[in-house]
Amino acid sequence: MTMTIREYIEGSPEPVQARLYEIYALIKQALPDAQEKISWGMPTFYMKRNLIHFAPAKHHIGLYPGPAVIEMLGSELAGVKHSKGAIQLALNKPLNHDLIQKILDTVIALAE
């Protein structure tokens, strides 16, 4: 049987579950028609291709929207640790819903 995103979150460390559910809800709201699956061992939203992944790490939750999204956001990511294909949302800071929405808007724009 294939694991669902909810099962993945329930199997994650308890201290990060609420934050994972929060991110999950934001992505689900932005991408209601996307298929949900576990890909590369992470919750993934898919429409013809993988659009975005997310996963907990020791000190952050990683969002993986791909390099094109990160490149397009440029200065919007100032002050947020990121790499070519990943954005780190620190566990010791509140989630920045505006930034997550900008990431998702960019994911959607590139998917069209």
C-alpha positions, -999 to +999 in steps of 0.1 A: +000+000+000+012+035-009+017+059+020-004+091+019+008+126+028-013+125+060+003+091+070+038+106+063+030+136+086+017+113+113+049+093+111+071+125+115+084+137+148+055+150+169+070+185+174+069+192+137+036+176+128+015+207+133+038+228+111+038+201+084+000+200+084+000+238+081+023+237+050+003+208+036-029+228+039-014+259+022-001+238-007-034+219-010-054+251-011-031+266-038-030+234-058-064+217-053-062+198-086-027+184-081-022+147-073-008+140-039+019+113-035+051+105-018+080+109-043+117+109-034+106+100+001+087+133+006+052+146+003+048+158-033+022+176-053+021+165-089+005+177-122+022+163-153+054+167-132+065+171-096+055+207-086+067+209-050+080+186-022+083+193+015+100+174+043+112+180+079+148+181+088+165+185+121+162+224+123+140+233+094+113+221+070+125+220+035+104+232+006+116+219-028+099+239-056+128+235-080+156+258-092+134+278-116+111+290-088+140+299-066+156+319-094+124+337-102+119+347-065+154+362-062+154+389-036+121+376-021+142+350-005+166+374+012+171+364+048+158+329+041+183+301+039+180+285+004+200+267-022+196+260-059+164+239-054+155+241-018+141+267+007+146+261+044+118+272+068+134+274+103+116+255+130+124+282+156+105+309+136+069+313+127+059+302+092+059+330+068+026+324+050+032+353+026+065+338+014+050+304+011+021+318-010+046+336-032+065+303-037+032+286-045+021+313-069+054+310-087+051+272-089+016+277-104+028+302-129+056+279-141+032+249-143+009+267-167 
